[in-house]
């Protein structure tokens, strides 16, 4: 008798670099559990690295950052054709745009037996706000989830409790969501580091975007230094030229010319950053999923300063391993940074606690195991009880 065909898992994500950075451990866990894995995404420089893992890469010409009706309709039709051609056992939509467009595409494709996982990797400012645009975005998200058939046992994954509550608010029959915090951090790769010697240095590892609060952080460090705190700042991350929120290259160069500020650009191994900086910062202006940069910093034993926004609070725990500041408030952020820079004992206490926050719940192995079990649960038949009560 021939072997049963392997179930197929199709990831749908906007960018190849994001999949490689955040989702490879989950894909490996699925492969090792017996799935054939394919990845549909916009392909740039990281496509070959994904293919080298044994995953089939399917190019998608996403119009990044665009939700205008004409381009969205084109993306939906393109996805529907892909779904009809591939007929995967499970489709995993990652982030808001693939979830919204992919949900409508699945309905259009008419694949009633395909299982769907939707991971909302942070609702961000676009959906977590209180304005009309954010409310409309949440309505579209709910319609897309309905179109994908979550009422038929599909899986909705959120990365923080704030997003779970926001999705449920005002929804007559909210979908059951699973809380799986983040995409995981390699706890063997990121080991606790000794606190650096020399002047106190803080660092933010992120894309150089306004939404990440980089401008607020630069302003805060300027204030702290002007008020007498000897504090240095390292910015690590590339300018994301495809994003409308990108900070211009000229601005980054100007900052890097200032005393006490260093911009490294893209860094291949962020452990080199945390070897130099004793304070990890993420000054995000809006909701995150669970920021991987903070997970990596916490695994390295760094004290954290973060803005008090969804997602960041999952790993930056006020008073335990972190100090929080309100978003979009450079003055408050400067005060928190100055306090930590001037208190070596507090830095040590928070840094020593950081590793315990992420280990083991945020580890790659734990996140991969939970996602693997979710996939297997969707394809494993549930025994139907007999009338006599047996199985």
Number of C-alpha atoms within 10 A of each C-alpha: 3 4 5 6 9 12 17 19 24 26 25 25 25 24 20 23 19 13 23 15 12 16 20 18 22 22 27 17 20 23 19 11 16 15 22 20 22 22 24 22 23 22 18 11 10 16 22 14 14 20 14 10 13 13 20 17 22 17 15 19 13 20 15 14 12 11 13 9 9 9 13 17 15 14 21 22 18 16 24 23 16 18 21 15 10 12 17 23 20 23 24 23 25 21 19 23 21 26 26 24 25 31 29 24 27 26 17 18 19 13 17 11 12 18 22 29 24 27 24 22 23 24 27 22 14 17 24 20 16 10 10 10 12 17 15 13 17 21 15 15 21 20 15 22 25 16 18 29 20 22 14 12 13 19 24 21 21 26 26 26 18 19 26 21 13 14 20 14 11 9 11 7 9 15 19 15 21 16 15 21 22 28 25 26 28 16 20 10 11 19 16 21 18 16 21 14 11 8 14 20 21 27 26 29 27 24 20 28 21 18 20 24 23 24 19 22 26 19 16 23 26 22 18 24 16 10 12 9 19 16 19 20 23 24 26 21 19 20 19 15 14 10 13 11 15 17 20 14 14 9 10 20 12 11 17 17 11 10 11 17 21 18 20 15 17 16 13 9 8 16 18 10 20 29 16 20 26 29 28 27 32 24 31 27 21 24 28 24 26 26 25 21 17 28 30 27 33 33 29 25 30 34 31 30 28 27 26 22 20 22 25 26 22 24 23 31 20 17 12 17 26 27 22 24 21 16 19 18 17 23 19 16 28 23 18 18 26 21 16 22 22 14 10 13 10 17 21 18 17 25 29 22 20 27 24 15 20 22 17 15 16 26 21 24 17 18 22 23 15 15 20 21 14 16 23 17 12 18 13 8 8 8 8 9 9 8 7 6 7 8 8
